Amino acid sequence: MESLSKLITALSSLAWPAIVGFALCRFHKPIQLLIESARGRKFTLKVAGNELTMEEASEQQRKLLNDVQIQLAEIEKIIEDKNDISFNAEARPSAITKRILWVDDSPKNNSYLVASLQERGHIVDIALSTEEGIRKFEDARYDIVVSDMGRPEDEKAGITLAKVIKSIKSDVPYFIFCGGWAARNLREESLSAGATDITSSGTTLLSRLPLENGN
């Protein structure tokens, strides 16, 4: 009962940020178009009595979305591990800086996720191809590798890279972040190739990356 009570409390605390986050996500494109068109004209917005430039408003929007995303990731972790329901930050394993290699030929698609990791103190290096990813992995020590699935050189590049990474250093967690079709239909092949997990959800990805001491 205590665990259920804590879970309900957590979900309740998430309600308003989630509602705001949903609104921002739902109207993200119109808001961004407005911001982009207004920047050149030096427009300002008045929010809670404060006058913000378009750049400041855009940055705060990004931070709010990031905060909602992190909270959702925390809730998902708690639901998955019912034996360790705790919201006491001092009781959790302390986070340490992790170096992450992210391989994707379209890195803009991951901007918010990468920014979230960087704001939590982690280092994220970007590689645009399998070849570049392998070269960087061989030249530096990485704690985690994230890859998309399809790239121009290979429609299953995420699986191909998984095999190479695991042959070099088998204990490095390797995650594939891809589209829904690949996450559903290529799951078994990805796990067989050595992937730790495969998902199309940015929130799920953040919740499963081993970012704490002891992971």
Secondary structure, DSSP 4 states (H G I P E B T S, - for coil): -HHHHHHHHHHHHHHHHHHHHHHHHHTHHHHHHHHHHHHTTT-EEEETTEEEEHHHHHHHHHHHHHHHHHHHHHHHHHHH-TT-----GGGSPPB---EEEEE-S-GGGGHHHHHHHHHTT-EEEEESSHHHHHHHHHHS--SEEEE-S-BTTBTTHHHHHHHHHHHH-TTS-EEEE--HHHHHHSHHHHHHHT-SEEES-HHHHHHHS--BTT-
